[in-house]
Amino acid sequence: MELLVLILNKVELLDDVLSFYVEAGVSGATVIDSVGMGRIIATMPIFAGFRDLMVGNRPSNKTVLAVVDSAMVPGIAEGIGKIVGPLSEPGTGLLFTVPVTSIQGLGKGF
């Protein structure tokens, strides 16, 4: 099992991403409002010079957490890329997994 973490910069695509998750067999996910570090430090006086670098960046993003079977990861990654565009492009988002060695609370169906 893997913890699939998607940091979605294009928040307007969240409904599409969650619909895809359901179609792909993801049984549940948690969505968290999030803000990148650059957005926060750009408001600090000591880092005021970074404000110009933030032009065009989004003020917030969504972090989507889902525990999935390891075999599902490649297909989900491909599907996410089709929805949001290539993750290698700036401003798209970030997708990574973390191995899950123990889990409680998901019920017998997982």
C-alpha positions as CSV (number, residue, x, y, z in Angstrom):
1,M,0.0,0.0,0.0
2,E,1.0,3.6,-0.7
3,L,0.0,7.0,0.6
4,L,-0.6,8.9,-2.6
5,V,-0.1,12.6,-2.1
6,L,-1.2,15.1,-4.8
7,I,-0.5,18.8,-4.3
8,L,-2.9,20.3,-6.8
9,N,-2.1,23.8,-7.9
10,K,-5.0,24.0,-10.4
11,V,-7.7,23.9,-7.7
12,E,-10.4,24.3,-10.3
13,L,-9.6,20.7,-11.4
14,L,-10.3,19.2,-8.0
15,D,-13.7,17.9,-9.0
16,D,-12.2,16.2,-12.1
17,V,-9.4,14.7,-10.0
18,L,-11.8,13.3,-7.4
19,S,-14.1,11.9,-10.1
20,F,-11.1,10.2,-11.7
21,Y,-10.1,8.7,-8.3
22,V,-13.6,7.2,-7.9
23,E,-13.4,5.7,-11.5
24,A,-9.9,4.4,-10.8
25,G,-11.1,2.5,-7.7
26,V,-9.8,4.8,-5.0
27,S,-12.1,4.2,-2.0
28,G,-11.5,7.5,-0.2
29,A,-9.4,10.5,0.0
30,T,-8.8,13.5,2.3
31,V,-8.6,17.0,0.8
32,I,-6.7,19.7,2.7
33,D,-6.5,23.4,1.8
34,S,-2.8,24.2,1.6
35,V,-0.4,27.0,0.8
36,G,3.2,26.8,-0.5
37,M,6.1,28.1,1.5
38,G,7.0,30.6,-1.2
39,R,3.6,32.3,-0.8
40,I,4.1,32.7,2.9
41,I,7.7,33.9,2.9
42,A,6.9,36.5,0.2
43,T,4.7,38.3,2.8
44,M,7.5,38.4,5.4
45,P,9.4,41.7,5.4
46,I,12.8,40.0,5.3
47,F,11.9,38.2,2.1
48,A,10.0,41.1,0.5
49,G,12.3,40.8,-2.6
50,F,10.7,37.5,-3.5
51,R,7.3,39.1,-4.1
52,D,8.2,39.7,-7.8
53,L,9.0,35.9,-8.2
54,M,5.4,35.1,-7.0
55,V,3.7,36.9,-9.9
56,G,1.4,34.4,-11.6
57,N,1.6,31.9,-8.8
58,R,-1.6,30.7,-7.2
59,P,-2.5,31.9,-3.8
60,S,-3.4,28.4,-2.5
61,N,-3.6,24.8,-3.6
62,K,-5.3,21.5,-2.5
63,T,-3.4,18.6,-1.0
64,V,-5.2,15.3,-1.7
65,L,-4.2,12.2,0.4
66,A,-5.3,8.7,-0.5
67,V,-4.1,5.3,0.6
68,V,-4.1,3.0,-2.5
69,D,-2.8,-0.4,-3.5
70,S,0.7,-0.1,-4.9
71,A,-0.3,-1.6,-8.2
72,M,-2.8,1.3,-8.8
73,V,-0.1,4.1,-8.6
74,P,1.1,4.0,-12.2
75,G,-2.5,4.2,-13.6
76,I,-3.4,7.0,-11.2
77,A,-0.3,9.0,-12.0
78,E,-1.1,8.7,-15.7
79,G,-4.7,9.7,-15.2
80,I,-3.7,12.7,-13.1
81,G,-1.3,13.8,-15.8
82,K,-4.1,13.7,-18.4
83,I,-6.3,15.9,-16.1
84,V,-3.8,18.5,-14.9
85,G,-1.2,18.3,-17.6
86,P,2.4,17.2,-17.4
87,L,3.5,17.4,-13.8
88,S,7.0,18.3,-15.1
89,E,5.5,21.7,-16.0
90,P,5.8,24.5,-13.4
91,G,2.6,25.4,-11.6
92,T,0.9,22.1,-12.3
93,G,1.4,20.3,-9.0
94,L,3.3,17.5,-7.4
95,L,2.5,13.8,-7.0
96,F,4.4,11.4,-4.8
97,T,3.9,8.3,-2.8
98,V,5.1,7.1,0.6
99,P,5.0,3.4,1.6
100,V,2.4,2.5,4.1
101,T,3.5,-0.3,6.4
102,S,0.6,-0.3,8.8
103,I,-2.9,1.1,8.7
104,Q,-5.9,1.0,11.0
105,G,-9.4,2.3,10.5
106,L,-10.1,1.5,6.8
107,G,-12.3,-1.5,7.5
108,K,-12.1,-5.0,6.1
109,G,-12.6,-4.0,2.4
110,F,-9.1,-2.5,2.0
